[in-house]
Amino acid sequence: MTGSTTIEPQLPEDEAPEAPQKHRGAFIEMLISSVLGLIASLVLSAEAVTLAANPEAALSCDFSAKISCGAVGVSWQAEILGFPNAFLGLIAEAVVITVAIAALGGVKFPRWFMLVAQGFYAIGFVFAYWLFWQSFTVIGALCPWCLLITVTTTLVFFSLTRVNILDGNFGPAIQRKLTPALRIGVDVWISLILIAIIAAIVIVGYI
């Protein structure tokens, strides 16, 4: 008499449990980008203090009339909330760094937290591009450190969006519809295209 063998049912790929570090690449990218963004925010914050004391001060990234952190720093767009925008960057980048490190360590944040993070970073994403457009069309000068923040904000936004879609935080319907596109890197290509457009605008308008 032979004993019976219990066969474990196989879950579909989309329902199978995944490793805690399934988004390792996205979180590493978020960490690196946020560290670079934090460095840029620190420099801009220090320069904002310098400009507050002396609006005519020459800054380290004042290379010409068109490439000048000073020209951007004294504009009203640089203090949209009544204080230097860079101060917001100090907070936002520090939070993203903390989230990325914790996630790489195996922490899984609740859905509400990830959606709140997505909402705030979406605002930051739009704000970064609005500032870039203001620099190009209104101020007429480019801030290299601001440009770095625009690029890093783009990368973090798409990585965070990828994580939320694949984890189903936007809902199962969106997860089913967009997961195939993410698996072939559509989000990566969109982010690269945006950065390429920024580079083209910089080359045509400032170089």
N, C-alpha and C positions, 0 to 999 in steps of 0.2 A: 504494500500500500504506500503510495507516494504522497508526500505532503504537498499541500497546495502552496502556490507561490503568489504573493500579493504584488500586483503591478501598480506602481504609483501612476496616477493619471498625469499626462503631460499638459501643462498649461500652454495656451497660445503664446506666441512670442511677446505680444503687447501686454499680456497679463502675468508673465513670468516674473518672479522676484528678481531684482537686479542688485548688483553690488552697491555698497554705500558710496563708492567713488565712481559711479557710472558717468558723472559729468566732470571728471577730473580735468580734461583738457579745457573745458569752458571756465572752470574755476581758476585754473592756473593762468589763463589769459586775463581773467578779471583781476587777479592779484597783481600781475605784472603791469597791466594798464593803469590800475589804481595807484600803484606805487609811483609810476611816472606822473600821473595826474596830481598826486599829492606833492611831489617835488615842485611841479609847475605852480601849484597853488601857494606853496610856501614862498617861492620867489616872488610871485605876483603880490602876495600879502605884504612882504617886506618892501617892495617897490611902491605899494599904495601908501604905506606909512611915510616913505621918503617923499612922495609927491604931495602928501598932505602938509608936510613941513615946508616944502619948496616946490611949487608947481613947475618951476623952470629947471629942476634938477635933471642932469643927464643920467640915463639909466644904462645898464650893461647891454641891453638889447636895442638901443637906439642906434641903428645903423644908417638910416637915411630918413627922408621925410615920409616915405612910403612904408618902411619897415621900422616901426618905432613903438615900443611899449609905452613910452611917455605920452605920445599923441593919443593912444587909446585910453590910457589910464586917467587922463584929465577930462575925458568925455563923460556926459551924464549916463551913457549906457554902461559905464564901468561900475556905477553905483546905483543900480536899478531899484534897490530896496532901501537906499539911504546909507548904505555902507558898502565897502568894496566887495564885488562879486566873488573875489578869491576867498573870502572868509567862508562862503558857502561851500566852496570846493574843499576846504580843509575838513569840514564836517562830513560831506558826502563821501569823499575818497577814503577817509578813515573808517567809515561804516562799511564800505564795500570791501576794504582790506580785511576787516574783522570777519565779515560773512564768508569771504573766500577761504580764509585760513581755517575757520571753523568747519566749513563744508569739506575741505580737503582732509580734515581730521575725522570725518565720519559723521558730523552733526547733520541731521535732516531738519530743516526749519519747517514750521507749520505753514499750511497753505495761505492763511491770512497774512502772515509775515512776508512771504514771497510776493504776494499780490500788492501789498503796501509798498514794498521795495520797488516793484515794477512800476507802480504809479508815480512814485517820486522820481525815479530815474527817467521815466518817460518825459516828465516835466523838464528835468535837467537836459535831456537830449534835445528837446525842442528849443530850450533856452540857449544852448551852446550854438546851435545853427542860426538862431536869430542874431546872436552876438556876432557870429562870423559874417552874416549878411550885412549887418549894420557897419561893420568894419570896412567891408568892401564897397558898399553903396553910399554910406553917409559920412563916416569918419574919414575914409580914404587912406587909412593906414593899417598895417598888419602888425599884430603882436605875436611874435613867435611862440611865446609861452602859452598864449591863448589858443593858438593853432594846435599846439600839442594836446591841450585839454579837449579840444573839439574831436581830435582823432581818438584819444583814449576813451572819451565818452561814447563815441560810436561803437567801439569794440566791446565795451562793457555792456552797453544797452542790448546789443544783439546776442551776446553770450547769456545774459540774464533772461532774455526773451526765450532763447533756445531751451534753457533749463525749465522754465515755467511751462512751456508747451509740452515738452517731453514728459514732464511729471504730471501733466493733466491738470495743472492749477487753473487754467482758463476754462476747464470743462472737458469732458470726454469727446464731445463732437469736434472741437477745435484740435484736440490731440490727434484724433483719427485722421482728420483732413490734412494736417500740416506735417505730421511726423514723416511721411515719405519724402517730402520736399527737404526737410532738415537732414535726413539721412544721406542725401546726395549733395549737401552743402549749399543749398540755395541761400541761406542766411549769410554764409561766409562770403558768397559772391556779391550779395547786396551791400554788405559792409565795405568790401573792397571797391566796389563801383562808387560808392559815396566818397570814400577817401580819394579815389582817383579824380573825381569831379572837383573836390577841394584842391587837390594838387594842380589840376589844370587851371582853375580860377587864379590860384596864387601865381603860377608861372605867367599867365597872360596879363594879370593885373599889377603884379609887383616886381617881376624880374625882367 
